[in-house]
Amino acid sequence: MCGIVGIVGNREVAPLLVDALKRLEYRGYDSAGVATIRDGKLDRRRAEGKLSNLDRRLAEEPLAGQVGIGHTRWATHGAPTEANAHPHFCRGVAVVHNGIIENFAPLRAELIAKGAVFQSQTDTEVVAQLLSAYREQGLAPREAMQKTLSQLEGAYALAVLFEDQPDMILGARSGPPLAVGHGEGEMFLGSDAIALAPFTDEITYLDDGDWAVISHNSVEIYDHSGKPVERASQISRDAAYVVDKGNHRHFMEKEIYEQAEVVSHTLSHYIDFAEGRVKADAAQIDFAALDRLAMSACGTAYYAGLIGKYWFERVARLPVEIDVASEFRYREMPLPGRMAALFISQSGETADTLASLRYCRDSGLTIGTVVNVRGSTMARESDAVFPTLAGPEIGVASTKAFTCQLSVLAALALIAGRTRGTLSAEEEARSVQALVEVPRLFNEILTAIQPQIETLSRELSRFKDVLYLGRGTNFPLALEGALKLKEISYIHAEGYAAGELKHGPIALIDETMPVIVIAPHDRYYEKTVSNMQEVAARGGQIILITDEKGAAATTLDTMATIVLPVVNEIVAPILFALPVQLIAYHTAVFMGTDVDQPRNLAKSVTVE
């Protein structure tokens, strides 16, 4: 995940910027840079690779100045080269950026038609070019910022320097977090409190849509419409640790809100956003040479694998055998030669999954692992490692690790489809575009559904049992929703394939049994509606999670209807995970349980 730091200081800031960036190294990056203003001139130093390379560059070419911005970049648009490293300059403007500008291509084309010359392959440079163009039209920095932000689509955090305004930094947030640090005669900007910990413990977090003007002694904050707003400051007591909760009540809540950012960086590892294709080197496994794929995992990772099974079989026509690792390792599954094995784990140390991996490896199969910890045992013992870039996940109930796993599996299914000749270039482009939009949609959905789910969860906390139903990829999501609810709220919950309702679970339906139905308006929608009618006929209380089209098509009375946007089928499970997570989280909060460390559970199960 990219990291942003800014300082309006009263001392030389280049070494301070680098030190702050080092505190963000845990987020992952592949290049870094800093920029300052001195004597009315912008200057910068950038380097590929680790911050040690930037340190050496600064030792050889010191960078003076008391106001500056810094950045660690995880490449999305363009290779991790010095030319693509941040900060980006354009005629008196310097910009660093975290996130994805979805509409960068039409903006870039429009700017080029007007004579703009681009120096990088990045989406970020579009922001610098826009700001510079508006300044040249006579707009003041605030006006240029407001006008530029109004044109951007996507999820992003920004820090901006203007050469002719040497005592201020502008920052903006639409999705990825951004915090202002308060000092004495100095002010700071950072991706989180950890970066600012050496300078201050008084932090103001920008709300989504906010942008700010930071000077030596003050911060002015505006909302998305440009109206001045007040945001409360707080003392960050945990800033010395590797991660903190920020302005969230629990790590789980923070990690739910981080998903837009971490999913964007995970996707960028596998997808060439500029070309609209999965990267050719993303596969690492020759899917075209396979007759079958074996998959295994535990808990939430297993449900991610179940969704991946649907994708691989539908998109790549590749049959998938999948089982929970504790069963896979003992059932002595036949392993034919034209087969590979794919394992999924957040920690890479899960005992049952590791044992299954070794069983397949000893049988001569090619081994791939989808994992969040690259130095883990499973990663070391695999032929191909598919990293998820979720960053540290502290809450025991997995949230961002799950959606990052889904993002990786979606990308792998697309590359498998392309190499096996079952996915056309046009279909791949449509799917990739849908994935590119996911980070923005995460933020929009969270803003839209949070209040409704908080109210619903208060009501849900009164019940003892809950049933989840879904078809297709929504069936594994129903299993995941039930798991989330029971593991942190301790309410008994079960997930079922909706078509199995009449084969037993319907006996449980009455007015004391809420039924949560996950049903976007997809190929299964009409069948699922018939199951909802069966529930309604028996007095069951339905909570429907659907999309705008599905909501318009149903006339059933519901306890609540949670409406998401209509999206491509391949991204629906990633986005529909959000309401499932929020329902579990808010219900647990109302129940008064230990949300981040529920009883009897561990984050990583390293013994059988």
N, C-alpha and C positions, 0 to 999 in steps of 0.2 A: 504494500500500500504506500503510495507517495506520502511524503511528509513535508509540511510547510512550516517555516519559521520566519518571523519578521521582527525587527527591533528598530524603534525610534529612540536612539540612545544619546548618552553624553560621554561616550568612550569609544574606542575602536571596536567595531562590531564583528568583523570577519571571523576572528577566532571564537567569539561567542556564538555566532551562527553555526559554525561547524560543531562546536560542543553540543549545542541543542539538537542538531541533526543526529548526532551520535546516540542521543537518547531515544530517537525514533527508528533506529536501525532494526528493531524487532519487527517493524512493519514490512520489511523487505524492500529492495530497490536494486537498480542496476547502473545508475549514474547519479551524479550529484553536482550542485553548483551553488554559488553565492553571488550576489550583486550588491554594490553600494553606490551611494552618491557622494562625491567629493568635489568641492569647488565647482558645483553646478554641472558635473559630468557623471554619467553612469559608467560603471566599469564592472567587470565580472570575471570569475574564474570558474571553469567547469571541467569535469573529468569523468571518463567512463569508469565503471567498476565501483570499488569500495571507497569509503570516505578517506581512507589512508592515501589514496591517489590524489584526492583533492587537497589533503594536508600537504603532500609533497609539492603540489603545484603552487600552493600559497606560500610555502617556504621559499620557493624559487622566485615567485613573483608576488610579493606581498600586496594586499588590497586594503587601501586606506578608506576611511569613511565611518561616520557615526550613525548612519541610517542605512539599513540594508535588509535584504530578504534572502532566504536560503531554501533549498529544495533537495529532497531525495526522490528520484523518479523510478517508477516501475513502468517499463515501456508499454504503451498501448498503440498509439499511432506512430510508426517509425521505429527503426532499430535503436538499440541502446548505445548510440554514438554520442560523441561530444557535441556534434551539430544539433542533435535532437534533445540534448540535456537542457534543463531549465537552469537559470532564468532565460526567457526569450526577450530579445530587444527588438524594438521597432520605433525608430525616429523619436527618441526621447521617452519611450515607455518600456518598462521592464515588468514581466509577468511570470509568476509561478502558479502552478495549477495542479490540483488533484481531482481526478474524475474523468468523465468522457463528455465532450461536446458532440451530441448526436448529429446536429445539423451542420457540422463543420464543412462538409463537402459543398453544399450550395453556397454557404457563406464565403468559402474560399474562392469558388468560381466567380462569385459576384465581385469580390475584391480584386481578383486578377483582371477581370474585365475592365475595372476602373484604373488599372495600372499598377496594382500592388505587386511587389516582388517578394516571394517567400524564400526564407533561408533554411527551412526545416521541413520535415515530413509530418510534423505534429499537428494535432487539432488545436493545441494551446496557442500556436502562433496566430490563429484567427482572432483570438481575444486581443492580443497585442496590436494587430493590424487595425481592428475596429476602433480600439481606444485612440490609437494614433490618428486615424482618419478623422474622428470626431474632434480631437484637439485641434487639428489643422483647420477644421471648419469654424474654429473660434469658441468651442464649448469649454467651459471650466471643467476641472477634473471630476467634480461630483456629477455634473450633467453628462459628461462623457461616460462615466461609469453606469449611471442609470440607463442611458440609452443603449449601451452595449449589453448590459444584463437582460434588457427586454428582448434582445434578439437571440439569446442563447437558449438552446434546448438540451436537456440532459441533467446529469448529476455532477456537481463541481464545487470545489472550494478554490478561491483565488486570493493572491496577495499581489499588489500592484505598486510600483514606484513610478513617479513622474519626475523627469529630470529637472523641470523648472519649478518643482514644489519639493525642495530638499528636506523638509521637516515633517513629512507625513507618509503614511502607508495606507492604502485602501485595501480592505478585505471584503470578501463576499462568500456566502454559503448557500448552496442549494443541494442539500443532501449530505456530503461528507462533512464531518464536524470541523469547527473552527472556534478557537477560544482567544479572548483578549486577556492579557496579563497586565496588572496595574503595578507600577513602580513609583519611585520618587524621582521625578524629572525624566523618567523613561517609561515607555509603554511597549508592550510586546504582543505578538500574534503567533499562534501556533496551532498545529493540528490537534493537540490535546495538552492537558496540564503537565504531562510528563516532560515535554519539550521545554516548558517554561519554568520547571521546578527550580533550576539554579538561580532564577532571577526574582521570582515572586511566588507567593502562595495565594494571592487574591486574583480570582479568575472570574471573567464574565463569558458565558457561553452564548454564542450567537444562535438565535432560533433559525429554523429552516426558512430561507427566503430573505434573511437579513443581509445587509451590507454595512460596512463601518468605515469611518475616517479616524485614523489613529494619529495623534500628535504627541509631543513630549509629555504633556500633562493631562490629556483628556482623550476620550473616545466619544464620537458621535455615531449613533446607530440608527439606521433607517430600515423600514420593512420593504417588501418587494415592490410596493407602490411608490416608494420614495418618501413616505411619511416618517418623521422622527419618532422613535420609540425608546422606551427605557427598558433595559434588561438588568436584572439584579445581579450583583457580584456575590461571590461566595469564597470562603476559605477552603482551599484544596488541601485536606489533611493527608491525602494519600499520594501526593505528587512524587514522593521519593521512590515509590514502588514502580515496577515495570509497567503495570497497568493499574488504572483506577476506574471508579464508576462514573467519573465526570458528574454531570447533573442528573444522573439516573438513580433510582432507588435501589436497584439490584444490578448485578452483572448481567443477568439474563436479559433484562430490559435493554441495557446498553448494547448487548450483542445482537438483539433483534434489530435495533436501529442501525447497527453497523453493517447490516447485510448489503445495502446498496453499494457501499464502498468496497467491501471485500469481494463481493461477487463480480464487480466490474474488473477488479485486478485479477481475479481467477480467470475470467473470460479472456482478458487481454493476453494471458499466457498461451492460450490455445487458438485465438481468433485474430486474424488480420483485419482490423476494423476498416482500414482504408480500402482494402481489396474486397471486403465482404465475403471472405472465405475462411474456412478453418485452415490454420497453418499446415503446410505440407509435412513439417517435421513433428507435428503434434502426436502422431499415432504411436511411434516407437514399436508397435506390434503390427505385423503384416496381416491385417484382417482379411485380405483377399485370399490368403492361403488357408483360412480356417473353415472347417465344417461346423464347428460348435465352440461355444465359449462357456466356461465354468465361472460362476461368480459366488462369492461368499463374504459374509460380514456378520456383525452382531448389532442388536438394538437398532437405533436410528440409522446407522450406516447400512444395515440390512434392508431397511425400507427404501433407502436411496437406491440400493442395488435392484430392488424389485421394480422401481420406476425405470431404472436403466434397462432392465430386461425388456420392458414394453418398447422402449426406444430402439434398442439394437435389433429386435425382431421386426419391428414395423419399418424402420428406416433402412436398415442394412440387410434385412432378411437373413439374419444370423441367429440360429437357435441358441438359446441361453439356458443352461442348467444353473439354478440358484438355490441355495439352502443356507440356513443359519449355520454359522461356523461350528457350533457345538454339535450339530448333527452331521454336517458335511465331513468332519474329520473321522467319524466313526462308521459311516454307512458304506465305506469302501466302494465309492463310486467308480465305475469303469472310466478310464481316461484314455481315449483313443489318440492316435498320433497327431491328427490334424485338429488339435484342440489347444487353446490357451486358457490360462486361468487369470482372473482379475479379482483382487481383494480390495476391500474398502475399510479404512480405519482412520479415525481422527488422530489418535496417538501413534499408531504404528507399532504398538506394543501389546495389543489385545491378545490374550493368551490363546483362546480358541481359534481366532483368525490366523495367528502366526502358525499354530500347529497345522491348520488346513493348508496354508501356503507351503509349508515344508513337505507335506504329503504330496502335493502336486509337483513341487520342484524335484523331489526324489523320484517321481514317476516320469521325469523328463519333459514336463510341460514348460512352455514359455510363461513366465510369471510377470504380471503387471500389478501395481499397487496404487490405488488412489489414497493419498495420505497427506495429512497436514504437517507432519514433522519429518522433514527430509532426512535427518540423521538417524531416524528410528531404525529398529531392528528389521522391520518389514521392508523398509526402503532399501536398506543395505543388502537384503537377501533377494531382491527382485531384479529381473532383467530390464524392466521398464518402470519408471517412477512417474506418476502423474500427480504433481503437487496441487493441493488446494491451498489457496493463499488467504485463509481465514484469519491468520494471526492467532494469538493466545485466546483460548475460549475457557473462561473461568467457571461459568455456570455449569453445573453437572448436566442439566438438561440441554442437549445439543440443539442449537438454532442455526447460527451462521455456518458452522461446519457442515450441517445438513444441506443447506442451499448451495454451498460451494461444491460439495460432492455432486449434487445434481447438475451443477453447471459444467463440471468436468465430464460427467457421463453423457450429457447432451452433446458436447463438443466431440467426444469420442464416437458416439453413434453417428454423427454427421460425417466424420472422416472415414468411418467404416463404410457408410453408405456410398461415399464417393469412390473409395478404392474398390468396392465390390460391384460398382456399376449400377446400383439400385437407386441412386439419388442424382437427379439432374442438377446442372449448374444453377438453373433458375430456382429449383426447390431449395438448394443449399443457400442461395443468396437470401431467399425469403426467411428461412430459419435463422440465419445469422443476423439479419436485421431485427428479427424478433428478440433475439438474445441481447443485442446491443441496447435495446430499449428497456431491458429489465431493471437496471439501477434506477432510472428515472421513475419507472412505475412503482418500484418499491417505496420510494418516498411519497409519491402521490397516494398510494393505497394506505400507507401508515397514517397519513394526515386525515384521510377520509374516514377510515373505519375505527380508529382508536376510541373516540368518545362512545360510539355505539357499542363496541365490544366491552368497554369498561362497565357500561350500564347492564348489558346482558350478563356479564360474568357475576355481578352481584346477585342476580336472580339464580344463575346456575349453581352458585355455591350452596344453595339450600337443598340440592338433590343428592342422593346417595349413589345413583347409578346413571350412566350415560352411554348411549349407543352411537357409534359413528358408522356411516354408510357411504360407499362410493363405488364407481365402476371404472374399469380401465386403470389409468394411472392414478385416479382418485381413490382406488381401493387401497394401495399402499399408503396414500396420504391419510386415509381414514385410520389405518393401523397406527400411523405416526401420531395422529391427533389423540387417539385413545391413550397411547403410551405417554405422551406429554402430560395429559390431564392427570393420569393416575400417579405418575412419578413425582409431581410437585404439589398437587392439591390433595392427594390420597383419596380422591373420589374413584370408585370403581368404574372403569370404562372399558368398552370392547369395540374393536373395529371389525367390520364385516364387508365382504363383497355384497353390494345391494341385491344381487340376484339370489343370494343365499338367505335372504330375509325369511322366506316361506319355509325354509328347511330347518327351522328351529328358533332363531332369535325372535320371531314374531310372537312367540308365546310370552315374552317378557313385556310386550307393549301395553302400557296403560298410561293414565294421566301422571303417574309418578316417574315416567321414563322419558326424559328428553332424548330426541334423536337428531343428531347433527348430520346433515346430508351435504356432501360435497359434490356439487353438480353444475359445472359450467355448461353452457349450451353447446355441447359437443355431440359426437356421433351416438353417445349413450343417453343423452338427456331424456328422451321420451320414455325409455325403459325405466330410468330412475324416477321419473315423475309417477309412474304407476306404483312403484314401491312407496313413495311418499303418500299416495292416496290410501294405500293399505294401512300405513301408520296412522293417518288422520282418522280413518274409519274406526280405529280401536282406541281413540282418545289420546294417542301419543302427541307430545308437543314437539313440533318440528322447528329446528333451527336450520335454515337453508343458507348455504354458502354457494353463491352462483355468480354469474356475470350479468351485465345489463340486459342482454338478450334473454337469458334464462329467467330473470326477474320479471320481464315483461310478458313472458309466455305462461307463467303459472298464475292460477287463481286460488290456490290453496291458502287457507289461513295458517300463519306461522307464528311461533313465539318470537322469532326475529328472522329477517332476511338480510344477509350481509352481501353487498353487491360490489363486485370487482369489475374492472374493464374487460371487454372482449379481447382476447389475445390468441395468438397462434398456439396450437395444441402442444408444441414442444416446450413452451415456456410456462404453460398453465400450472403444472405441479410446483414449479419454483415459486411463483407468485401466490398460489393458493396455500402455500405453507404459512404465509403471514397470518391470516386470521386464525388458523389452527394454533399457532404459537401464542398469539395474543390471548385467545380464549383460555388456554391453560395458565398463562402467566397471571392474568388479572383474577381468575378464579382462585388461584393459590394465594394471591395477595389478600383477597377478601377472607379466605380461610385462615389467614395468619400463619401459614407454614413457613419453613425456612426455604425460600425459593431457590437460592443459589446452591445450597447444600442439603437437599432433601434426605430424610432419614434412610439409613441402610444402603445408600448408594455411593459409589465412587465414580470419579470422572473417567478413569481408565482401569479396566478390569484385567489385571495382569496375572491372575491365577485362575485355575479352572474352578 
